Amino acid sequence: MLEDYPDAESLDLLDSMRAPQLRSVLMETLSDRFMRQIAFSLFQKMRHSVQLLSCINNVISHESAMSALPEVMLAGICELAPLRGRMLLAIDGDLIGAVVDAMCGANTAHPFERYELSALEARIGKQVIDLALETIAETLHPLIQLDLKPIGYENATGMLAIADGQDWMIAVTGIFETALGSGTIKLIAPYAGFEPLELKVASQSGLLGGRGADAGWTVAIETLAETTPVDIRFELARASVPLALFTKLRPGDVLPFTVAPDAVAVSGEVDLFRADYGQADGHVCCRVKSESQGDGDMTEPKDRAEKLAEPERVELERIQPQPRGAPVIAGRNVLDRVQVALTVELGRTQITVKDLRALRHGQIVALDQMVGEPLVIFANGQKLAYGEVVAVANDRYGVRVTGLAEDAAAEAGAVA
């Protein structure tokens, strides 16, 4: 309980639902390219090894983007015209120091706690910012011409607000490593300003050498469809019976429902299709029938749970214990009014999402049930008993109970 942890904070589980689920396909495609070009340009100036270790892309709030900036840094602000808004590019003070040391002829790194930039470091930092913005403009040139010239430089994070606190920012972070130190370059731009380009990338992805608006997503979905299994059970009969029936159930009893001429394929609580049933190679099999070939309506029975409206979040009051009193259940026939859902299964199978979507009328699906094995009877989804099909009257068939599931499990345990 939270009372036991005074430092614990409350967790809002709906927080992610309030934030837009945004991602920048444009920056995911191009950011690694211009960050590598920046690394090459730094190598030309420093004459020291410069490597891009990683490039991180995300869409976060303006407040989060500003708070992620390093304490010691230099940032340049430029207009995005003809796009809307401003863009910010910030260079970590440690990276600027490594560049300056290399340009001054240093051969080894001298790490120390950095509190501010020197005048020389600020001057070189401005040149690195100009170089980085020029590289970004060249990378975006096939899509749009941007004149990314800084309108100001700032080294205090409190002076860098470029949008309202509720705006969403595209944040790109490049992590660089040099022989004399490492650091980051952060690009922050309003998502709304780049949204027209996002749409252009989606419709004209050939400019970027892609195969579609989001080819990676499409391939991943296809792979999941080929590998994700779906459990399907085939039901022969359904009925709602009073709870009191279970107190009288005995082997040999015929349950109060009839076997349907078709089996219904069910996944979860959803009816998928109907099927004829028979046997092949010792296994119970089903032959798929299209909806137009089925007998009767394929909609879910009325006794199944109806679709609920979107529920509201409520706080439950703490229940206080009360002294024991009179019995809760009174009346001789109360159990007759409580209904239990019974189903009789013909068998089960497992199929991938891709193969399930490809099923056609007339195809045969083999089940896990062997010919001659008893049918399984379920009550509210729990295995209750085993049974066999018997003739009732007037060409009607029912299911007779042959044994309880728990008795069969006990016998199997004794044999083992």
VENPECOR-V591779 format. One record per pair of residues at least 12 apart in sequence whose C-alpha atoms are under 8 Angstrom apart, sorted by the first residue. I is the first residue (numbers start at 1). J is the second residue. If there is no record, write none. Layout:
# VENPECOR-V591779
I/J + I/J
This chain:
# VENPECOR-V591779
22/59 + 23/58 + 23/59 + 24/57 + 24/58 + 24/59 + 24/170 + 24/191 + 24/198 + 25/198 + 25/201 + 25/214 + 26/197 + 26/198 + 26/201 + 27/57 + 27/170 + 27/172 + 28/57 + 29/208 + 30/139 + 31/55 + 31/57 + 31/172 + 32/55 + 33/139 + 34/135 + 34/136 + 34/139 + 35/52 + 35/55 + 35/174 + 36/51 + 36/52 + 37/135 + 38/131 + 38/132 + 38/135 + 39/51 + 39/52 + 39/176 + 41/131 + 42/99 + 42/128 + 45/103 + 46/99 + 46/102 + 46/103 + 47/102 + 47/103 + 48/102 + 48/178 + 48/179 + 49/178 + 49/179 + 50/176 + 50/177 + 50/178 + 50/179 + 51/176 + 51/177 + 51/178 + 52/174 + 52/175 + 52/176 + 52/177 + 53/174 + 53/175 + 53/176 + 53/177 + 54/174 + 54/175 + 54/176 + 55/172 + 55/173 + 55/174 + 55/175 + 56/172 + 56/173 + 56/174 + 57/170 + 57/171 + 57/172 + 57/173 + 58/170 + 58/171 + 58/172 + 59/168 + 59/169 + 59/170 + 59/171 + 59/191 + 60/168 + 60/169 + 60/170 + 60/171 + 61/165 + 61/166 + 61/167 + 61/168 + 61/169 + 62/163 + 62/164 + 62/165 + 62/166 + 62/167 + 62/168 + 62/169 + 63/165 + 63/166 + 65/169 + 65/171 + 65/188 + 66/157 + 66/160 + 66/161 + 69/90 + 69/157 + 69/186 + 70/92 + 70/93 + 71/157 + 72/92 + 72/93 + 72/94 + 72/114 + 72/115 + 72/116 + 72/117 + 72/155 + 73/90 + 73/91 + 73/92 + 73/93 + 73/117 + 73/155 + 73/156 + 74/90 + 74/91 + 74/92 + 74/93 + 74/122 + 74/125 + 74/126 + 74/153 + 74/154 + 74/155 + 74/156 + 75/88 + 75/89 + 75/90 + 75/91 + 75/129 + 75/153 + 75/154 + 75/155 + 76/88 + 76/89 + 76/90 + 76/126 + 76/129 + 76/150 + 76/151 + 76/152 + 76/153 + 76/154 + 77/89 + 77/150 + 77/151 + 77/152 + 77/153 + 78/148 + 78/149 + 78/150 + 78/151 + 78/152 + 79/147 + 79/148 + 79/149 + 79/150 + 79/151 + 80/146 + 80/147 + 80/148 + 80/193 + 81/146 + 81/147 + 82/146 + 83/193 + 83/194 + 84/192 + 84/193 + 84/194 + 85/162 + 85/163 + 85/189 + 85/190 + 85/193 + 86/162 + 86/189 + 86/190 + 87/162 + 87/187 + 87/188 + 87/189 + 87/190 + 88/162 + 88/187 + 88/188 + 88/189 + 89/129 + 89/133 + 89/185 + 89/186 + 89/187 + 89/188 + 90/129 + 90/185 + 90/186 + 90/187 + 91/125 + 91/129 + 91/183 + 91/184 + 91/185 + 91/186 + 92/183 + 92/184 + 92/185 + 93/114 + 93/116 + 93/117 + 93/183 + 94/114 + 94/181 + 94/182 + 94/183 + 95/176 + 95/181 + 95/182 + 95/183 + 95/184 + 96/121 + 96/124 + 96/125 + 97/121 + 97/181 + 98/178 + 98/180 + 98/181 + 98/182 + 99/180 + 100/120 + 100/121 + 100/124 + 101/180 + 102/180 + 106/180 + 107/180 + 108/179 + 108/180 + 109/179 + 109/180 + 109/181 + 110/180 + 111/181 + 126/153 + 130/149 + 130/150 + 133/148 + 133/149 + 134/148 + 134/149 + 142/207 + 143/197 + 143/207 + 163/190 + 167/190 + 168/190 + 168/191 + 168/192 + 169/188 + 169/189 + 169/190 + 169/191 + 170/187 + 170/188 + 170/189 + 170/190 + 170/191 + 171/186 + 171/187 + 171/188 + 171/189 + 172/186 + 172/187 + 172/188 + 173/185 + 173/186 + 173/187 + 174/186 + 201/213 + 202/214 + 225/352 + 225/353 + 225/354 + 226/352 + 226/353 + 226/354 + 226/355 + 227/352 + 227/353 + 228/352 + 228/353 + 229/350 + 229/351 + 229/352 + 229/353 + 230/267 + 230/350 + 230/351 + 230/352 + 230/353 + 231/267 + 231/268 + 231/348 + 231/349 + 231/350 + 231/351 + 232/265 + 232/266 + 232/267 + 232/268 + 232/348 + 232/349 + 232/350 + 232/351 + 233/265 + 233/266 + 233/267 + 233/345 + 233/346 + 233/347 + 233/348 + 233/349 + 234/263 + 234/264 + 234/265 + 234/266 + 234/345 + 234/346 + 234/347 + 234/348 + 235/263 + 235/264 + 235/265 + 235/266 + 235/343 + 235/344 + 235/345 + 235/346 + 235/347 + 236/259 + 236/260 + 236/261 + 236/262 + 236/263 + 236/264 + 236/343 + 236/344 + 236/345 + 236/346 + 237/257 + 237/258 + 237/259 + 237/260 + 237/343 + 237/344 + 237/345 + 238/257 + 238/341 + 238/342 + 238/343 + 238/344 + 239/256 + 239/257 + 239/341 + 239/342 + 239/343 + 240/339 + 240/340 + 240/341 + 240/342 + 241/256 + 241/339 + 241/340 + 241/341 + 241/342 + 242/335 + 242/336 + 242/337 + 242/338 + 242/339 + 242/340 + 243/335 + 243/336 + 243/337 + 243/338 + 243/339 + 243/340 + 244/335 + 244/336 + 245/336 + 250/401 + 251/400 + 251/401 + 251/402 + 251/403 + 251/404 + 252/400 + 252/401 + 252/402 + 253/400 + 253/401 + 254/398 + 254/399 + 254/400 + 254/401 + 255/398 + 255/399 + 255/400 + 255/401 + 256/398 + 257/398 + 257/399 + 258/396 + 258/397 + 258/398 + 258/399 + 259/389 + 259/396 + 259/397 + 259/398 + 259/399 + 261/276 + 262/274 + 262/275 + 262/276 + 262/277 + 262/295 + 263/275 + 263/276 + 263/277 + 263/286 + 263/346 + 270/300 + 271/298 + 271/299 + 271/300 + 273/288 + 273/289 + 273/290 + 273/291 + 273/298 + 274/288 + 274/289 + 274/290 + 274/291 + 274/294 + 274/298 + 275/287 + 275/288 + 275/289 + 275/294 + 276/288 + 276/289 + 279/371 + 282/370 + 282/371 + 283/366 + 283/367 + 283/368 + 283/369 + 283/370 + 283/371 + 284/346 + 284/347 + 284/366 + 284/367 + 284/368 + 284/369 + 284/370 + 284/371 + 285/364 + 285/365 + 285/366 + 285/367 + 286/364 + 286/365 + 286/366 + 286/367 + 287/361 + 287/362 + 287/363 + 287/364 + 287/365 + 288/359 + 288/360 + 288/361 + 288/362 + 288/363 + 288/364 + 288/365 + 289/360 + 289/361 + 289/362 + 290/360 + 290/361 + 340/379 + 340/380 + 341/379 + 341/380 + 342/377 + 342/378 + 342/379 + 342/380 + 343/377 + 343/378 + 343/379 + 344/375 + 344/376 + 344/377 + 344/378 + 345/375 + 345/376 + 345/377 + 345/378 + 346/369 + 346/375 + 346/376 + 347/367 + 347/368 + 347/369 + 347/375 + 348/367 + 348/368 + 348/369 + 349/366 + 349/367 + 349/368 + 374/386 + 374/387 + 374/388 + 375/387 + 375/388 + 383/405 + 384/404 + 384/405 + 384/406 + 385/401 + 385/402 + 385/403 + 385/404 + 385/405 + 385/406 + 386/401 + 386/402 + 386/403 + 386/404 + 386/405 + 387/399 + 387/400 + 387/401 + 387/402 + 387/403 + 388/400 + 388/401 + 388/402
